Amino acid sequence: MEEQVELVGRAFVNHYYQLFDTNRFSLSSLYQATSLLTFEGQKIHGADDIALKINQLPFDNCMHFITTIDCQPSSLTGGILVFVSGNLQLAGEEHQLKFSQMFHLIPTVEGSLFVQNDIFRLNYG
Amino acid sequence: MEEQVELVGRAFVNHYYQLFDTNRFSLSSLYQATSLLTFEGQKIHGADDIALKINQLPFDNCMHFITTIDCQPSSLTGGILVFVSGNLQLAGEEHQLKFSQMFHLIPTVEGSLFVQNDIFRLNYG
């Protein structure tokens, strides 16, 4: 069970940032109408507005480099909590930005997972 | 509702780090037998072992300085997700350490909240 959580959580993280870095528009499929994103303190509700926010971020190309992934079962929901830290390289920028992000993944009726909660912060230092 | 989540989440964070910095032994009351802590990648289950881990950390005095607190409702559980970033000053150390931590707070039958999920990471830079 615990290994399963770890495997699924890590697979999600790799999938998420691969989509983010190669086809950001397709990320909306990972969210639903109930989803919540807090991006650098700004609260956004629902897959449509979340997709809009992600697609309007003021850079074209980026690459996420993951440093750590921690996963835990979210017992009451049958879901998974994922905590990520890493570096973000924006096109044309010399220095990478450090970030932390957490996801609360919840099972869909079809048996896959969607992002119910997403909190993103740059770690200024 | 959203303001309530924000208020309760922030009050929890202030309470948690105040206890941590002044009376670390009393933190065990915030966890239950089902609680999970992942501390720098190490997984610990249950209030007793979590209290042991926190009390055996290799420093006596510390102070947490909070930089950001983000809160979201955890819809299926009636709980709250809290994401914290900040700096940690250890006694006798010149430089502060940057950290990120997330909590999943779940209502108890008595109507208060306990920490079901806790993930802590230092942000090396």
gemmi code that builds the backbone of each chain (N, CA, C; Angstrom):
import gemmi

chains = {
    "A": [
        ("MET", (0.844, -1.213, 0.000), (0.000, 0.000, 0.000), (0.878, 1.260, 0.000)),
        ("GLU", (1.848, 1.271, 0.926), (2.700, 2.452, 1.024), (3.571, 2.590, -0.223)),
        ("GLU", (4.052, 1.435, -0.722), (4.854, 1.473, -1.950), (4.017, 1.938, -3.132)),
        ("GLN", (2.759, 1.518, -3.149), (1.846, 1.910, -4.216), (1.657, 3.438, -4.215)),
        ("VAL", (1.449, 3.992, -3.026), (1.291, 5.447, -2.891), (2.527, 6.159, -3.436)),
        ("GLU", (3.683, 5.634, -3.075), (4.948, 6.232, -3.509), (5.085, 6.158, -5.044)),
        ("LEU", (4.772, 4.994, -5.595), (4.887, 4.803, -7.047), (3.936, 5.721, -7.801)),
        ("VAL", (2.685, 5.750, -7.349), (1.671, 6.540, -8.043), (1.975, 8.036, -7.897)),
        ("GLY", (2.371, 8.438, -6.698), (2.694, 9.845, -6.470), (3.852, 10.309, -7.339)),
        ("ARG", (4.894, 9.487, -7.405), (6.066, 9.859, -8.208), (5.740, 9.859, -9.699)),
        ("ALA", (4.929, 8.906, -10.122), (4.527, 8.876, -11.530), (3.716, 10.124, -11.867)),
        ("PHE", (2.834, 10.526, -10.946), (2.071, 11.748, -11.176), (2.998, 12.948, -11.331)),
        ("VAL", (3.961, 13.087, -10.418), (4.864, 14.242, -10.443), (5.621, 14.305, -11.775)),
        ("ASN", (6.146, 13.162, -12.199), (6.882, 13.157, -13.466), (5.980, 13.531, -14.641)),
        ("HIS", (4.765, 12.989, -14.623), (3.791, 13.294, -15.676), (3.431, 14.782, -15.663)),
        ("TYR", (3.170, 15.309, -14.482), (2.725, 16.701, -14.355), (3.756, 17.678, -14.913)),
        ("TYR", (5.016, 17.507, -14.485), (6.021, 18.487, -14.916), (6.456, 18.251, -16.355)),
        ("GLN", (6.320, 17.026, -16.830), (6.594, 16.797, -18.247), (5.554, 17.526, -19.111)),
        ("LEU", (4.284, 17.415, -18.725), (3.231, 18.162, -19.435), (3.483, 19.662, -19.316)),
        ("PHE", (3.821, 20.099, -18.104), (4.035, 21.537, -17.877), (5.120, 22.059, -18.812)),
        ("ASP", (6.187, 21.283, -18.974), (7.354, 21.762, -19.719), (7.230, 21.549, -21.228)),
        ("THR", (6.288, 20.698, -21.652), (6.202, 20.399, -23.088), (4.863, 20.783, -23.703)),
        ("ASN", (3.803, 20.805, -22.895), (2.469, 21.053, -23.453), (1.546, 21.563, -22.349)),
        ("ARG", (1.867, 22.780, -21.889), (1.216, 23.327, -20.704), (-0.309, 23.331, -20.815)),
        ("PHE", (-0.820, 23.494, -22.039), (-2.265, 23.589, -22.249), (-2.996, 22.319, -21.827)),
        ("SER", (-2.292, 21.197, -21.885), (-2.957, 19.928, -21.577), (-3.086, 19.664, -20.077)),
        ("LEU", (-2.484, 20.535, -19.244), (-2.571, 20.327, -17.789), (-4.000, 20.412, -17.275)),
        ("SER", (-4.875, 21.120, -17.989), (-6.244, 21.314, -17.497), (-6.952, 19.982, -17.285)),
        ("SER", (-6.527, 18.956, -18.017), (-7.176, 17.644, -17.877), (-6.920, 17.016, -16.510)),
        ("LEU", (-5.933, 17.528, -15.769), (-5.613, 16.953, -14.459), (-6.430, 17.585, -13.329)),
        ("TYR", (-7.173, 18.654, -13.660), (-7.972, 19.355, -12.649), (-9.462, 19.128, -12.920)),
        ("GLN", (-10.295, 19.421, -11.903), (-11.748, 19.341, -12.083), (-12.392, 20.630, -11.581)),
        ("ALA", (-13.727, 20.687, -11.676), (-14.436, 21.927, -11.319), (-14.238, 22.305, -9.856)),
        ("THR", (-13.972, 21.327, -8.996), (-13.806, 21.607, -7.564), (-12.368, 21.963, -7.188)),
        ("SER", (-11.443, 21.858, -8.143), (-10.020, 21.999, -7.824), (-9.661, 23.402, -7.347)),
        ("LEU", (-8.664, 23.466, -6.487), (-8.172, 24.735, -5.945), (-6.680, 24.841, -6.207)),
        ("LEU", (-6.262, 25.993, -6.735), (-4.838, 26.300, -6.893), (-4.540, 27.571, -6.110)),
        ("THR", (-3.495, 27.537, -5.287), (-2.976, 28.775, -4.707), (-1.584, 28.958, -5.285)),
        ("PHE", (-1.438, 29.986, -6.130), (-0.192, 30.226, -6.858), (0.436, 31.507, -6.336)),
        ("GLU", (1.531, 31.373, -5.602), (2.194, 32.541, -5.010), (1.180, 33.407, -4.252)),
        ("GLY", (0.278, 32.724, -3.531), (-0.689, 33.417, -2.696), (-1.999, 33.764, -3.376)),
        ("GLN", (-2.055, 33.636, -4.706), (-3.292, 33.943, -5.441), (-4.162, 32.699, -5.537)),
        ("LYS", (-5.421, 32.835, -5.113), (-6.321, 31.676, -5.079), (-7.152, 31.595, -6.348)),
        ("ILE", (-7.184, 30.405, -6.955), (-7.899, 30.192, -8.203), (-8.736, 28.919, -8.067)),
        ("HIS", (-10.014, 29.006, -8.472), (-10.961, 27.900, -8.299), (-11.340, 27.301, -9.642)),
        ("GLY", (-11.285, 25.977, -9.751), (-11.856, 25.292, -10.898), (-10.886, 25.109, -12.043)),
        ("ALA", (-11.050, 23.985, -12.764), (-10.112, 23.610, -13.829), (-9.962, 24.705, -14.887)),
        ("ASP", (-11.068, 25.363, -15.254), (-10.985, 26.349, -16.341), (-10.091, 27.530, -15.952)),
        ("ASP", (-10.352, 28.090, -14.767), (-9.557, 29.247, -14.342), (-8.120, 28.858, -14.017)),
        ("ILE", (-7.946, 27.647, -13.531), (-6.585, 27.174, -13.247), (-5.798, 27.031, -14.552)),
        ("ALA", (-6.442, 26.450, -15.577), (-5.779, 26.310, -16.876), (-5.417, 27.679, -17.443)),
        ("LEU", (-6.350, 28.631, -17.308), (-6.109, 29.989, -17.781), (-4.883, 30.583, -17.085)),
        ("LYS", (-4.828, 30.440, -15.772), (-3.704, 30.981, -14.994), (-2.383, 30.369, -15.461)),
        ("ILE", (-2.360, 29.045, -15.577), (-1.118, 28.365, -15.955), (-0.685, 28.792, -17.353)),
        ("ASN", (-1.662, 28.926, -18.248), (-1.317, 29.268, -19.627), (-0.937, 30.731, -19.794)),
        ("GLN", (-1.336, 31.568, -18.840), (-1.005, 32.991, -18.921), (0.252, 33.342, -18.126)),
        ("LEU", (0.927, 32.374, -17.567), (2.164, 32.687, -16.841), (3.132, 33.383, -17.795)),
        ("PRO", (3.847, 34.388, -17.283), (4.599, 35.281, -18.171), (5.936, 34.719, -18.641)),
        ("PHE", (5.918, 33.484, -19.117), (7.108, 32.933, -19.759), (6.630, 31.857, -20.716)),
        ("ASP", (7.416, 31.628, -21.768), (7.013, 30.638, -22.757), (7.532, 29.252, -22.411)),
        ("ASN", (8.840, 29.125, -22.388), (9.417, 27.806, -22.133), (10.021, 27.740, -20.742)),
        ("CYS", (9.872, 26.579, -20.118), (10.477, 26.379, -18.812), (10.831, 24.908, -18.658)),
        ("MET", (11.715, 24.641, -17.703), (12.029, 23.258, -17.349), (12.060, 23.139, -15.840)),
        ("HIS", (11.328, 22.151, -15.329), (11.342, 21.853, -13.893), (12.371, 20.758, -13.621)),
        ("PHE", (13.228, 20.983, -12.633), (14.175, 19.963, -12.179), (13.794, 19.603, -10.743)),
        ("ILE", (13.387, 18.350, -10.549), (12.858, 17.937, -9.250), (13.997, 17.537, -8.314)),
        ("THR", (13.967, 18.053, -7.096), (14.969, 17.707, -6.088), (14.448, 16.623, -5.149)),
        ("THR", (13.244, 16.822, -4.595), (12.669, 15.830, -3.672), (11.194, 15.619, -3.992)),
        ("ILE", (10.720, 14.395, -3.754), (9.291, 14.057, -3.838), (8.948, 13.263, -2.581)),
        ("ASP", (7.991, 13.748, -1.803), (7.502, 13.013, -0.632), (6.024, 12.719, -0.824)),
        ("CYS", (5.622, 11.471, -0.602), (4.232, 11.058, -0.794), (3.677, 10.463, 0.493)),
        ("GLN", (2.413, 10.733, 0.761), (1.712, 10.097, 1.877), (0.298, 9.760, 1.430)),
        ("PRO", (-0.288, 8.662, 1.955), (-1.708, 8.426, 1.696), (-2.552, 9.478, 2.413)),
        ("SER", (-3.628, 9.906, 1.765), (-4.588, 10.826, 2.385), (-5.771, 9.971, 2.813)),
        ("SER", (-5.688, 9.462, 4.045), (-6.467, 8.282, 4.424), (-7.962, 8.411, 4.192)),
        ("LEU", (-8.552, 9.540, 4.550), (-10.007, 9.636, 4.488), (-10.519, 9.760, 3.060)),
        ("THR", (-9.671, 10.107, 2.130), (-10.121, 10.353, 0.773), (-9.727, 9.236, -0.190)),
        ("GLY", (-8.886, 8.311, 0.240), (-8.319, 7.344, -0.693), (-7.349, 7.980, -1.660)),
        ("GLY", (-6.937, 9.175, -1.358), (-6.061, 9.922, -2.243), (-4.613, 9.918, -1.788)),
        ("ILE", (-3.846, 10.810, -2.370), (-2.413, 10.890, -2.097), (-2.022, 12.357, -1.926)),
        ("LEU", (-1.201, 12.617, -0.924), (-0.589, 13.931, -0.767), (0.834, 13.858, -1.292)),
        ("VAL", (1.198, 14.827, -2.121), (2.534, 14.847, -2.715), (3.160, 16.214, -2.450)),
        ("PHE", (4.400, 16.182, -2.011), (5.146, 17.403, -1.687), (6.423, 17.390, -2.521)),
        ("VAL", (6.622, 18.428, -3.296), (7.718, 18.463, -4.262), (8.595, 19.679, -3.989)),
        ("SER", (9.902, 19.517, -4.110), (10.788, 20.686, -4.162), (11.682, 20.546, -5.378)),
        ("GLY", (12.103, 21.671, -5.908), (12.933, 21.603, -7.103), (13.352, 22.964, -7.586)),
        ("ASN", (13.874, 22.978, -8.804), (14.341, 24.208, -9.440), (13.621, 24.407, -10.759)),
        ("LEU", (13.387, 25.666, -11.075), (12.651, 26.033, -12.278), (13.551, 26.908, -13.144)),
        ("GLN", (13.771, 26.439, -14.363), (14.603, 27.181, -15.310), (13.683, 27.837, -16.346)),
        ("LEU", (13.672, 29.150, -16.379), (12.868, 29.861, -17.376), (13.749, 30.206, -18.569)),
        ("ALA", (13.159, 30.140, -19.764), (13.908, 30.443, -20.988), (14.477, 31.853, -20.906)),
        ("GLY", (15.750, 31.996, -21.195), (16.369, 33.312, -21.226), (16.836, 33.817, -19.889)),
        ("GLU", (16.578, 33.060, -18.808), (17.025, 33.485, -17.481), (18.306, 32.739, -17.115)),
        ("GLU", (19.236, 33.473, -16.513), (20.511, 32.853, -16.173), (20.375, 31.914, -14.985)),
        ("HIS", (19.636, 32.373, -13.955), (19.561, 31.617, -12.706), (18.257, 30.840, -12.607)),
        ("GLN", (18.341, 29.651, -12.029), (17.137, 28.885, -11.753), (16.452, 29.434, -10.508)),
        ("LEU", (15.127, 29.235, -10.449), (14.341, 29.607, -9.283), (14.045, 28.349, -8.480)),
        ("LYS", (14.138, 28.436, -7.160), (13.766, 27.294, -6.328), (12.258, 27.357, -6.057)),
        ("PHE", (11.613, 26.208, -6.049), (10.178, 26.199, -5.750), (9.818, 25.006, -4.869)),
        ("SER", (8.667, 25.135, -4.209), (8.038, 24.014, -3.511), (6.581, 23.965, -3.951)),
        ("GLN", (6.028, 22.777, -4.028), (4.642, 22.631, -4.484), (4.033, 21.415, -3.814)),
        ("MET", (2.778, 21.531, -3.410), (2.079, 20.351, -2.898), (0.820, 20.082, -3.697)),
        ("PHE", (0.508, 18.805, -3.843), (-0.704, 18.363, -4.530), (-1.492, 17.426, -3.623)),
        ("HIS", (-2.801, 17.588, -3.631), (-3.691, 16.599, -3.021), (-4.445, 15.935, -4.167)),
        ("LEU", (-4.105, 14.661, -4.412), (-4.693, 13.907, -5.518), (-5.847, 13.063, -4.984)),
        ("ILE", (-6.971, 13.101, -5.702), (-8.173, 12.385, -5.257), (-8.615, 11.457, -6.384)),
        ("PRO", (-9.078, 10.249, -6.045), (-9.534, 9.338, -7.099), (-10.781, 9.871, -7.809)),
        ("THR", (-10.811, 9.709, -9.109), (-12.030, 10.013, -9.876), (-12.927, 8.777, -9.858)),
        ("VAL", (-14.178, 8.945, -10.275), (-15.073, 7.783, -10.353), (-14.547, 6.767, -11.360)),
        ("GLU", (-13.772, 7.240, -12.338), (-13.214, 6.312, -13.341), (-11.973, 5.577, -12.835)),
        ("GLY", (-11.483, 5.961, -11.639), (-10.348, 5.228, -11.083), (-8.994, 5.871, -11.320)),
        ("SER", (-8.952, 6.995, -12.023), (-7.686, 7.731, -12.111), (-7.645, 8.776, -10.983)),
        ("LEU", (-6.694, 9.665, -11.034), (-6.560, 10.674, -9.983), (-6.656, 12.067, -10.583)),
        ("PHE", (-7.255, 12.992, -9.853), (-7.208, 14.390, -10.280), (-6.650, 15.237, -9.146)),
        ("VAL", (-6.225, 16.462, -9.504), (-5.639, 17.380, -8.527), (-6.765, 18.174, -7.872)),
        ("GLN", (-7.075, 17.864, -6.609), (-8.079, 18.652, -5.881), (-7.439, 19.906, -5.295)),
        ("ASN", (-6.233, 19.754, -4.728), (-5.544, 20.894, -4.108), (-4.140, 21.013, -4.676)),
        ("ASP", (-3.733, 22.254, -4.953), (-2.422, 22.540, -5.536), (-1.961, 23.865, -4.942)),
        ("ILE", (-0.828, 23.829, -4.248), (-0.260, 25.061, -3.675), (1.180, 25.181, -4.161)),
        ("PHE", (1.485, 26.316, -4.777), (2.802, 26.555, -5.372), (3.447, 27.789, -4.755)),
        ("ARG", (4.722, 27.674, -4.417), (5.482, 28.817, -3.907), (6.896, 28.787, -4.459)),
        ("LEU", (7.361, 29.927, -4.918), (8.783, 30.116, -5.150), (9.470, 30.312, -3.811)),
        ("ASN", (10.660, 29.760, -3.659), (11.432, 29.919, -2.425), (12.515, 30.951, -2.669)),
        ("TYR", (12.188, 32.181, -2.374), (13.188, 33.224, -2.553), (14.258, 33.067, -1.501)),
        ("GLY", (15.479, 33.404, -1.860), (16.506, 33.174, -0.869), (17.623, 34.160, -0.982)),
    ],
    "B": [
        ("MET", (-16.695, 30.853, 4.739), (-16.077, 29.521, 4.776), (-14.582, 29.607, 4.456)),
        ("GLU", (-14.281, 30.299, 3.339), (-12.877, 30.395, 2.950), (-12.077, 31.211, 3.968)),
        ("GLU", (-12.708, 32.266, 4.479), (-12.030, 33.071, 5.508), (-11.802, 32.261, 6.771)),
        ("GLN", (-12.778, 31.432, 7.093), (-12.675, 30.574, 8.277), (-11.485, 29.616, 8.145)),
        ("VAL", (-11.356, 29.010, 6.973), (-10.227, 28.104, 6.701), (-8.911, 28.837, 6.897)),
        ("GLU", (-8.843, 30.040, 6.374), (-7.631, 30.855, 6.468), (-7.310, 31.182, 7.936)),
        ("LEU", (-8.333, 31.603, 8.665), (-8.141, 31.959, 10.073), (-7.681, 30.765, 10.893)),
        ("VAL", (-8.373, 29.637, 10.705), (-8.063, 28.453, 11.505), (-6.684, 27.913, 11.133)),
        ("GLY", (-6.389, 27.900, 9.834), (-5.088, 27.414, 9.385), (-3.954, 28.252, 9.938)),
        ("ARG", (-4.106, 29.561, 9.872), (-3.056, 30.447, 10.372), (-2.906, 30.342, 11.886)),
        ("ALA", (-4.029, 30.218, 12.590), (-3.965, 30.056, 14.051), (-3.234, 28.764, 14.401)),
        ("PHE", (-3.514, 27.707, 13.627), (-2.811, 26.443, 13.870), (-1.304, 26.618, 13.694)),
        ("VAL", (-0.916, 27.251, 12.596), (0.520, 27.417, 12.307), (1.214, 28.178, 13.438)),
        ("ASN", (0.595, 29.264, 13.874), (1.206, 30.039, 14.956), (1.326, 29.209, 16.238)),
        ("HIS", (0.260, 28.462, 16.534), (0.252, 27.605, 17.719), (1.330, 26.524, 17.611)),
        ("TYR", (1.403, 25.892, 16.453), (2.326, 24.774, 16.259), (3.775, 25.208, 16.477)),
        ("TYR", (4.174, 26.306, 15.831), (5.585, 26.699, 15.929), (5.900, 27.338, 17.272)),
        ("GLN", (4.900, 27.936, 17.904), (5.129, 28.455, 19.252), (5.420, 27.301, 20.210)),
        ("LEU", (4.598, 26.231, 20.107), (4.864, 25.040, 20.917), (6.236, 24.464, 20.580)),
        ("PHE", (6.530, 24.361, 19.295), (7.805, 23.772, 18.864), (8.970, 24.530, 19.490)),
        ("ASP", (8.869, 25.851, 19.521), (10.001, 26.674, 19.952), (10.071, 26.851, 21.471)),
        ("THR", (8.974, 26.549, 22.174), (8.971, 26.801, 23.623), (8.771, 25.529, 24.443)),
        ("ASN", (8.090, 24.540, 23.882), (7.755, 23.336, 24.663), (7.507, 22.171, 23.704)),
        ("ARG", (8.594, 21.753, 23.052), (8.495, 20.776, 21.967), (7.774, 19.496, 22.383)),
        ("PHE", (7.897, 19.131, 23.670), (7.308, 17.873, 24.143), (5.790, 17.875, 24.037)),
        ("SER", (5.200, 19.053, 24.085), (3.736, 19.108, 24.070), (3.152, 18.971, 22.670)),
        ("LEU", (3.995, 18.930, 21.636), (3.480, 18.808, 20.262), (2.751, 17.493, 20.033)),
        ("SER", (3.067, 16.468, 20.818), (2.453, 15.147, 20.592), (0.938, 15.217, 20.684)),
        ("SER", (0.413, 16.195, 21.449), (-1.038, 16.308, 21.595), (-1.719, 16.698, 20.287)),
        ("LEU", (-0.963, 17.178, 19.309), (-1.550, 17.596, 18.036), (-1.648, 16.445, 17.032)),
        ("TYR", (-1.045, 15.296, 17.366), (-1.051, 14.135, 16.466), (-1.921, 13.027, 17.055)),
        ("GLN", (-2.308, 12.067, 16.208), (-3.051, 10.892, 16.686), (-2.374, 9.615, 16.181)),
        ("ALA", (-2.954, 8.472, 16.534), (-2.323, 7.188, 16.201), (-2.200, 6.981, 14.694)),
        ("THR", (-3.087, 7.620, 13.920), (-3.069, 7.453, 12.458), (-2.133, 8.434, 11.761)),
        ("SER", (-1.562, 9.383, 12.506), (-0.801, 10.481, 11.894), (0.455, 9.993, 11.197)),
        ("LEU", (0.824, 10.712, 10.146), (2.027, 10.404, 9.371), (2.914, 11.640, 9.309)),
        ("LEU", (4.199, 11.448, 9.605), (5.181, 12.513, 9.434), (6.250, 12.019, 8.464)),
        ("THR", (6.571, 12.823, 7.454), (7.761, 12.549, 6.646), (8.724, 13.694, 6.896)),
        ("PHE", (9.832, 13.381, 7.581), (10.795, 14.398, 8.003), (12.083, 14.204, 7.219)),
        ("GLU", (12.369, 15.111, 6.293), (13.563, 14.994, 5.462), (13.636, 13.604, 4.815)),
        ("GLY", (12.472, 13.108, 4.381), (12.413, 11.835, 3.678), (12.201, 10.619, 4.568)),
        ("GLN", (12.339, 10.792, 5.880), (12.137, 9.664, 6.811), (10.669, 9.577, 7.220)),
        ("LYS", (10.053, 8.409, 7.072), (8.629, 8.250, 7.358), (8.406, 7.731, 8.765)),
        ("ILE", (7.523, 8.392, 9.485), (7.247, 8.046, 10.880), (5.732, 7.982, 11.065)),
        ("HIS", (5.253, 6.910, 11.711), (3.810, 6.669, 11.864), (3.388, 6.813, 13.321)),
        ("GLY", (2.318, 7.542, 13.574), (1.696, 7.561, 14.885), (2.260, 8.617, 15.806)),
        ("ALA", (1.375, 9.149, 16.678), (1.735, 10.256, 17.564), (2.947, 9.938, 18.427)),
        ("ASP", (3.055, 8.708, 18.940), (4.147, 8.384, 19.868), (5.506, 8.478, 19.180)),
        ("ASP", (5.600, 7.829, 18.012), (6.889, 7.850, 17.305), (7.199, 9.233, 16.743)),
        ("ILE", (6.162, 9.960, 16.354), (6.370, 11.326, 15.857), (6.909, 12.209, 16.991)),
        ("ALA", (6.305, 12.085, 18.188), (6.783, 12.869, 19.338), (8.240, 12.525, 19.646)),
        ("LEU", (8.550, 11.223, 19.578), (9.925, 10.772, 19.837), (10.886, 11.419, 18.842)),
        ("LYS", (10.517, 11.402, 17.579), (11.368, 11.983, 16.531), (11.604, 13.470, 16.789)),
        ("ILE", (10.515, 14.192, 17.043), (10.633, 15.642, 17.241), (11.497, 15.943, 18.466)),
        ("ASN", (11.321, 15.152, 19.522), (12.068, 15.425, 20.750), (13.528, 15.006, 20.663)),
        ("GLN", (13.827, 14.122, 19.719), (15.213, 13.672, 19.568), (15.968, 14.452, 18.498)),
        ("LEU", (15.366, 15.462, 17.923), (16.091, 16.260, 16.924), (17.357, 16.823, 17.566)),
        ("PRO", (18.446, 16.864, 16.811), (19.754, 17.126, 17.424), (20.050, 18.600, 17.681)),
        ("PHE", (19.090, 19.280, 18.281), (19.337, 20.658, 18.721), (18.380, 20.924, 19.882)),
        ("ASP", (18.790, 21.852, 20.765), (17.952, 22.123, 21.928), (16.965, 23.241, 21.638)),
        ("ASN", (17.507, 24.408, 21.364), (16.630, 25.550, 21.160), (16.591, 25.936, 19.700)),
        ("CYS", (15.406, 26.352, 19.259), (15.268, 26.812, 17.877), (14.163, 27.862, 17.821)),
        ("MET", (14.182, 28.629, 16.757), (13.096, 29.577, 16.513), (12.691, 29.485, 15.054)),
        ("HIS", (11.394, 29.337, 14.813), (10.851, 29.334, 13.460), (10.381, 30.742, 13.105)),
        ("PHE", (10.783, 31.227, 11.939), (10.295, 32.511, 11.428), (9.500, 32.214, 10.158)),
        ("ILE", (8.211, 32.494, 10.194), (7.325, 32.112, 9.090), (7.366, 33.171, 7.992)),
        ("THR", (7.529, 32.744, 6.752), (7.530, 33.663, 5.610), (6.164, 33.676, 4.919)),
        ("THR", (5.627, 32.495, 4.602), (4.312, 32.410, 3.940), (3.482, 31.299, 4.581)),
        ("ILE", (2.161, 31.525, 4.587), (1.192, 30.498, 4.996), (0.099, 30.468, 3.940)),
        ("ASP", (-0.130, 29.317, 3.315), (-1.233, 29.148, 2.366), (-2.163, 28.068, 2.895)),
        ("CYS", (-3.463, 28.368, 2.894), (-4.455, 27.422, 3.417), (-5.501, 27.119, 2.357)),
        ("GLN", (-5.962, 25.872, 2.316), (-7.071, 25.474, 1.443), (-7.955, 24.500, 2.209)),
        ("PRO", (-9.268, 24.525, 1.950), (-10.112, 23.474, 2.515), (-9.786, 22.139, 1.866)),
        ("SER", (-9.824, 21.082, 2.665), (-9.653, 19.720, 2.141), (-11.046, 19.118, 2.064)),
        ("SER", (-11.677, 19.325, 0.914), (-13.141, 19.236, 0.836), (-13.716, 17.926, 1.345)),
        ("LEU", (-13.132, 16.797, 1.007), (-13.761, 15.521, 1.352), (-13.625, 15.188, 2.829)),
        ("THR", (-12.719, 15.837, 3.517), (-12.450, 15.480, 4.908), (-13.004, 16.511, 5.887)),
        ("GLY", (-13.463, 17.648, 5.410), (-13.817, 18.734, 6.313), (-12.595, 19.336, 6.972)),
        ("GLY", (-11.440, 19.022, 6.458), (-10.202, 19.478, 7.061), (-9.588, 20.646, 6.322)),
        ("ILE", (-8.337, 20.900, 6.628), (-7.615, 22.042, 6.068), (-6.217, 21.586, 5.653)),
        ("LEU", (-5.794, 22.025, 4.473), (-4.413, 21.844, 4.040), (-3.667, 23.144, 4.271)),
        ("VAL", (-2.499, 23.055, 4.893), (-1.699, 24.239, 5.196), (-0.298, 24.032, 4.652)),
        ("PHE", (0.207, 25.041, 3.961), (1.537, 24.993, 3.366), (2.326, 26.176, 3.910)),
        ("VAL", (3.467, 25.893, 4.512), (4.231, 26.918, 5.227), (5.644, 26.995, 4.645)),
        ("SER", (6.161, 28.197, 4.494), (7.591, 28.334, 4.237), (8.167, 29.308, 5.249)),
        ("GLY", (9.450, 29.136, 5.565), (10.038, 30.017, 6.564), (11.497, 29.724, 6.783)),
        ("ASN", (12.013, 30.294, 7.857), (13.412, 30.124, 8.239), (13.492, 29.560, 9.642)),
        ("LEU", (14.505, 28.757, 9.856), (14.691, 28.082, 11.128), (16.053, 28.488, 11.680)),
        ("GLN", (16.019, 29.067, 12.880), (17.259, 29.477, 13.534), (17.576, 28.482, 14.644)),
        ("LEU", (18.676, 27.778, 14.530), (19.090, 26.855, 15.586), (20.061, 27.559, 16.524)),
        ("ALA", (19.961, 27.234, 17.805), (20.844, 27.843, 18.803), (22.299, 27.578, 18.442)),
        ("GLY", (23.089, 28.622, 18.446), (24.520, 28.459, 18.211), (24.912, 28.445, 16.748)),
        ("GLU", (23.935, 28.502, 15.840), (24.238, 28.498, 14.408), (24.154, 29.927, 13.877)),
        ("GLU", (25.106, 30.242, 13.020), (25.142, 31.612, 12.497), (24.038, 31.840, 11.488)),
        ("HIS", (23.859, 30.869, 10.594), (22.924, 31.062, 9.483), (21.602, 30.337, 9.740)),
        ("GLN", (20.520, 30.968, 9.287), (19.220, 30.315, 9.363), (19.091, 29.297, 8.234)),
        ("LEU", (18.257, 28.288, 8.469), (17.935, 27.290, 7.455), (16.560, 27.610, 6.882)),
        ("LYS", (16.414, 27.481, 5.565), (15.099, 27.668, 4.959), (14.355, 26.327, 4.998)),
        ("PHE", (13.056, 26.379, 5.248), (12.284, 25.141, 5.263), (10.914, 25.348, 4.621)),
        ("SER", (10.325, 24.240, 4.194), (8.921, 24.201, 3.776), (8.262, 23.053, 4.509)),
        ("GLN", (7.000, 23.210, 4.839), (6.286, 22.167, 5.578), (4.818, 22.201, 5.198)),
        ("MET", (4.204, 21.043, 5.049), (2.756, 21.012, 4.829), (2.073, 20.165, 5.896)),
        ("PHE", (0.867, 20.591, 6.239), (0.037, 19.876, 7.214), (-1.329, 19.596, 6.604)),
        ("HIS", (-1.829, 18.398, 6.863), (-3.233, 18.100, 6.563), (-3.934, 17.942, 7.898)),
        ("LEU", (-4.786, 18.912, 8.216), (-5.492, 18.932, 9.500), (-6.876, 18.336, 9.306)),
        ("ILE", (-7.258, 17.448, 10.227), (-8.544, 16.745, 10.125), (-9.322, 16.979, 11.420)),
        ("PRO", (-10.643, 17.189, 11.327), (-11.424, 17.402, 12.553), (-11.440, 16.149, 13.433)),
        ("THR", (-11.321, 16.344, 14.735), (-11.514, 15.254, 15.696), (-13.002, 15.138, 16.006)),
        ("VAL", (-13.395, 14.044, 16.642), (-14.804, 13.907, 17.040), (-15.198, 14.997, 18.033)),
        ("GLU", (-14.225, 15.517, 18.771), (-14.519, 16.592, 19.737), (-14.626, 17.962, 19.071)),
        ("GLY", (-14.304, 18.031, 17.773), (-14.474, 19.305, 17.092), (-13.214, 20.138, 16.955)),
        ("SER", (-12.103, 19.670, 17.490), (-10.841, 20.373, 17.224), (-10.167, 19.733, 16.011)),
        ("LEU", (-8.934, 20.078, 15.749), (-8.226, 19.543, 14.579), (-6.979, 18.802, 15.031)),
        ("PHE", (-6.641, 17.740, 14.334), (-5.350, 17.093, 14.584), (-4.594, 16.999, 13.268)),
        ("VAL", (-3.280, 16.767, 13.385), (-2.414, 16.667, 12.214), (-2.430, 15.226, 11.717)),
        ("GLN", (-3.096, 14.979, 10.589), (-3.067, 13.639, 9.996), (-1.812, 13.456, 9.147)),
        ("ASN", (-1.459, 14.498, 8.383), (-0.282, 14.414, 7.499), (0.629, 15.599, 7.755)),
        ("ASP", (1.919, 15.337, 7.797), (2.933, 16.361, 8.072), (4.155, 15.998, 7.232)),
        ("ILE", (4.551, 16.899, 6.342), (5.751, 16.670, 5.525), (6.663, 17.876, 5.689)),
        ("PHE", (7.905, 17.624, 6.094), (8.870, 18.683, 6.382), (10.099, 18.506, 5.502)),
        ("ARG", (10.566, 19.601, 4.924), (11.803, 19.590, 4.138), (12.599, 20.866, 4.377)),
        ("LEU", (13.887, 20.721, 4.593), (14.790, 21.859, 4.519), (15.017, 22.187, 3.050)),
        ("ASN", (15.104, 23.459, 2.733), (15.364, 23.885, 1.353), (16.820, 24.287, 1.239)),
        ("TYR", (17.632, 23.343, 0.869), (19.045, 23.666, 0.720), (19.224, 24.537, -0.505)),
        ("GLY", (20.181, 25.445, -0.425), (20.312, 26.334, -1.558), (21.740, 26.735, -1.782)),
    ],
}
model = gemmi.Model(1)
for chain_id, residues in chains.items():
    chain = gemmi.Chain(chain_id)
    for i, (resn, *xyz) in enumerate(residues, 1):
        res = gemmi.Residue()
        res.name, res.seqid = resn, gemmi.SeqId(i, " ")
        for name, pos in zip(("N", "CA", "C"), xyz):
            atom = gemmi.Atom()
            atom.name, atom.element = name, gemmi.Element(name[0])
            atom.pos, atom.b_iso = gemmi.Position(*pos), 0.0
            res.add_atom(atom)
        chain.add_residue(res)
    model.add_chain(chain)
structure = gemmi.Structure()
structure.add_model(model)
structure.setup_entities()
